[in-house]
Structure formats: C-alpha cells, structure tokens
Amino acid sequence: MADERVGFLLLAGAAPLASGDSARDCVFLSAPSRAELIEHPFNRFFSEYRATEFDCSLSRIGDEWQATVSIQDGITVCLHCQTGETGQWHIECEGQEPLAGKCRLLGND
C-alpha cells in the first residue's frame, strides 16, 4: 500500500489515541508517493483542504478505531481501521458518488 499513498490525516496531540470516544483537531496533508497519483481524486481532495484545521470525532475500542471529520455541510470523511492492519475510508460529498480507499493507522505508540 505504501506506493499508493496520496496523503495523510494528521491528528493533533502527543498522547496515544485513548479508548472510548474523544475529539481532536486534525489537518489533511497531500503527499502522493508517485507522480501519477497527483491527479488521483483523493489527492485533489487533500490539496483542496490542506493546512486547514478540522474537528475530528474519534472512537476507539481496543485496536479498532473510527474517525469522522466534517469538512463542511455535505462533506464528511469517515475512516475505520485496526492498529497494524489496512482499513477503509471514504469521503461522502452530497450529490456525488463517495470516494473510497484504504488507510493505515501510523504512529499510535
């Protein structure tokens, strides 16, 4: 999956993700791993909303976690992952087909 990377969702805070429900600030970072991914729909999305702080709702039970980021009315990013495993995420834009892809939780130790 590393050579398919188009960007990151960076969560604020130095502490590991706590169990249960929590909230953190987050930003998107566009970082395509290959030149041909620059035009990927996720990269275009990350580029449009980069360096803008958003509220992120988190839910963690054991190694399983979910994150929801409301960008603006009608645009939501949802992630579902298990520590050390490949997860899924999708971007819902009102009136458009959702974008879907894979994700991985990094740096939660």
DAGI-V922090 format. One record per backbone hydrogen bond with DSSP energy under -1.0 kcal/mol. CO is the residue of the C=O (numbers start at 1). NH is the residue of the N-H. Records with the same first field share a line. If there is no record, write none. Layout:
CO=NH + NH
This chain:
1=4
2=5
5=33
6=31
8=29
10=27
20=60
22=58
24=56
25=12
26=54
27=10
28=51
29=8
34=37
35=38
37=40
40=44
41=45
42=46
43=47
44=48
45=49
49=52
54=26
56=24
57=68
58=22
59=66
60=20
61=64
63=83
64=61
65=81
66=59
67=79
68=57
69=77
72=75
74=94
75=71 + 72
76=92
77=69
78=90
79=67
80=88
81=65
82=85
87=103
88=80
89=101
90=78
91=99
92=76
93=96
99=91
101=89
103=87
